[in-house]
Amino acid sequence: MGITVLIVDDSKLARIVAGKTIAALQPGWAKVEAGNADEALAALDRGGIDVALLDFNMPGRDGLALAAELRDRRPAMPIAIVTANVQDEIIARARALDAAFVPKPVTEDGLRGFLSGAALRLRTAGA
């Protein structure tokens, strides 16, 4: 079974950069994009989402609010909060939701640990 990553960011450019970075690190993984929390939840409802990469600063619900909703629906899903807003409070809130924190700009080095951990978690869970 292939792995699909949901990339949620209100910036199309940020989604493209994240998608290219994921493709470089995990070339076999599929990507689904969403521009906000509502689109992300609709994608989740369609099924097939295994991993989520969520921007923190978005119109409407922020990435932490979305992460909480995803965590309620999919308790074991690997989730990362991606933001240039590197504050202890945001990092602590992400960790409280069992979500990784990835600083922007997204780079291979920044995403490598999260993606390899997500792959291991999904293999262990039998995904």
LINHU-V357602 format. One record per residue. SS is DSSP state (hx for helix, st for strand, lp for the rest). PHI is phi in radians with two decimals (999 if undefined). Layout:
BEGIN
ss phi
SS PHI
SS PHI
END
This chain:
BEGIN
ss phi
lp 999
lp -1.33
lp -1.79
st -2.08
st -1.82
st -1.64
st -1.85
st -2.04
lp -2.80
lp -1.32
lp -1.71
hx -1.04
hx -1.08
hx -1.10
hx -1.14
hx -1.12
hx -1.06
hx -1.09
hx -1.08
hx -1.17
hx -1.17
hx -1.09
hx -1.06
hx -1.23
hx -1.55
lp -2.35
lp -1.06
lp -1.51
lp -1.45
st -1.52
st -2.24
st -2.17
st -1.92
st -2.48
lp -1.64
lp -2.83
hx -1.11
hx -1.10
hx -1.11
hx -1.12
hx -1.17
hx -1.12
hx -1.13
hx -1.10
hx -1.12
hx -1.24
lp 1.62
lp 1.49
lp -1.56
lp -1.93
st -2.41
st -2.24
st -2.06
st -2.05
st -1.17
lp -1.40
lp -1.55
lp -2.43
lp -1.11
lp 1.35
lp -1.34
lp -1.41
hx -1.09
hx -1.25
hx -1.12
hx -1.13
hx -1.04
hx -1.10
hx -1.15
hx -1.11
hx -1.09
hx -1.10
hx -1.40
lp -2.35
lp -0.98
lp -1.71
lp -1.14
st -1.19
st -2.25
st -2.22
st -1.67
st -2.01
st -2.81
lp -1.50
lp -1.47
lp -1.52
lp -2.20
hx -0.96
hx -1.10
hx -1.18
hx -1.08
hx -1.13
hx -1.16
hx -1.10
hx -1.10
hx -1.10
lp -1.62
lp 1.00
lp -2.01
st -1.35
st -2.05
st -2.17
st -1.32
lp -1.58
lp -1.23
lp -1.19
lp -2.29
hx -1.04
hx -1.08
hx -1.20
hx -1.64
hx -0.92
hx -1.10
hx -1.11
hx -1.17
hx -1.20
hx -1.13
hx -1.11
hx -1.06
hx -1.11
hx -1.07
hx -1.22
hx -1.10
hx -1.11
hx -1.40
lp 1.44
lp -1.26
END
